[in-house]
Amino acid sequence: MILDEPTASLTEQETAILLNIIRDLQNHGIACIYISHKLNEVKAISDTICVIRDGQHIGTRDASGMNEDDVITMMVGRELTALYPSEPHTRGDEILRVENLTAWHPVNRHIKRVNDISFSLHRGEILGIAGLVGAGRTEAVQCLFGVWPGAGREKSISTASRWRFITASRRLLRVSLWCRRIVKKTASCR
């Protein structure tokens, strides 16, 4: 049996159930190739671990004699001593503030897909929007650019943070943006 990233969309509880099923199959003589980037799962389920980097076989070892650091070293080709080095960071100017964003379904306008979201974004920050499939992540961002009908207050959008679309560069990089309209000096894209 070959399983390629079988737990990518599973909860911890579902993952535990799957790993127990795989162990049960192993006890019944079924062999399994388990492909995953989740090293804790690979370590928990494997008898041997094979590492491939850039299409090359780096090594195959007994899993009981390896820890996660050993696997990582084989994967990247060096020891990772400072995984997240400390870097000074000063918060930049606020470039976007969204308050009470609500998005309605484009066909059934009585159905709210996003309800009362507020956030701000500062220069140099990365804002991550997370949620399960169907939670409204995409709809929230599309609502900001006018793709989805919505309401809310955008207190400020910095005029220095305009979107720029360079056609020749996009064509060269094979980037395709479906621009529908211009909203508040930004392009509405999907």
URFENGI-V926273 format. One record per residue. N is the residue number from 0. PHI is phi in degrees with one decimal (* if undefined). OMEGA is omega as a letter, one per 30 degrees, with the letter a starting at -180 (none if undefined). Layout:
N/PHI/OMEGA
N/PHI/OMEGA
This chain:
0/*/l
1/-116.9/l
2/-119.6/a
3/-109.1/a
4/49.8/a
5/-69.6/a
6/-106.0/a
7/-55.6/a
8/-116.7/a
9/-98.7/l
10/-76.7/l
11/-60.0/a
12/-64.9/l
13/-65.0/l
14/-63.0/l
15/-60.6/l
16/-64.1/l
17/-61.5/l
18/-62.7/l
19/-65.7/l
20/-63.9/l
21/-63.1/l
22/-61.8/l
23/-64.0/l
24/-62.6/l
25/-60.3/l
26/-64.4/l
27/-98.0/l
28/84.5/l
29/-86.1/l
30/-88.0/a
31/-142.2/l
32/-106.1/a
33/-113.3/a
34/-102.1/a
35/-161.5/l
36/-94.7/l
37/-85.9/a
38/-63.0/l
39/-62.7/l
40/-70.2/l
41/-58.5/a
42/-65.2/a
43/-70.2/a
44/-104.1/a
45/-92.2/l
46/-90.5/l
47/-131.0/l
48/-123.3/l
49/-111.3/a
50/-110.7/l
51/-120.1/l
52/-132.8/l
53/52.0/l
54/78.7/a
55/-109.3/l
56/-73.7/a
57/-90.8/l
58/171.7/l
59/-129.2/a
60/-136.9/l
61/-66.4/a
62/-63.1/a
63/-66.6/l
64/-95.7/a
65/-123.0/l
66/-115.0/a
67/-61.1/l
68/-62.0/l
69/-62.2/a
70/-65.4/l
71/-61.3/l
72/-59.3/l
73/-66.8/a
74/-68.8/a
75/-100.7/l
76/86.1/l
77/-161.7/l
78/-76.5/l
79/-98.9/a
80/-87.0/l
81/-124.1/a
82/-64.3/l
83/-128.2/a
84/-64.0/l
85/-73.7/l
86/-126.9/l
87/-66.3/a
88/-139.0/l
89/-106.8/a
90/-73.3/l
91/-80.6/l
92/-65.5/l
93/-69.0/l
94/-112.2/l
95/-152.2/l
96/-132.0/l
97/-122.0/l
98/-127.4/l
99/55.8/l
100/-72.5/l
101/-131.4/a
102/-123.2/l
103/-103.5/l
104/-57.7/a
105/-66.4/l
106/-100.6/l
107/-96.1/a
108/-65.5/l
109/-87.2/a
110/-96.0/l
111/-84.3/l
112/-96.5/l
113/-136.5/a
114/-129.5/l
115/57.8/l
116/-98.0/l
117/-131.9/l
118/-164.4/l
119/-133.4/a
120/-131.1/a
121/-110.5/l
122/-53.3/l
123/86.8/l
124/-89.0/l
125/-117.6/l
126/-98.7/l
127/-95.2/l
128/-113.8/a
129/-118.0/l
130/166.7/l
131/-71.1/l
132/-57.6/l
133/87.6/a
134/-78.6/l
135/110.2/a
136/-58.6/a
137/-65.1/a
138/-61.4/l
139/-61.5/a
140/-69.5/l
141/-64.4/l
142/-63.7/l
143/-58.0/a
144/-99.2/l
145/84.9/l
146/-74.3/l
147/-103.2/l
148/-69.9/a
149/-162.7/l
150/-143.8/l
151/144.4/a
152/-111.6/l
153/-97.4/a
154/-64.5/a
155/-157.4/l
156/-128.0/a
157/-61.0/l
158/-70.7/l
159/-81.1/a
160/-109.3/l
161/-75.8/l
162/-83.5/l
163/-120.9/l
164/-119.4/a
165/-102.9/a
166/-56.3/a
167/-61.1/l
168/-65.3/l
169/-62.6/a
170/-64.2/l
171/-62.1/a
172/-86.8/a
173/61.3/l
174/-90.5/a
175/-123.3/l
176/-119.0/l
177/-92.8/a
178/-87.5/a
179/-100.5/a
180/-166.2/l
181/-99.3/l
182/-129.0/l
183/48.7/l
184/66.7/l
185/-127.2/l
186/-85.1/l
187/-90.5/a
188/-128.9/l
189/-122.2/none
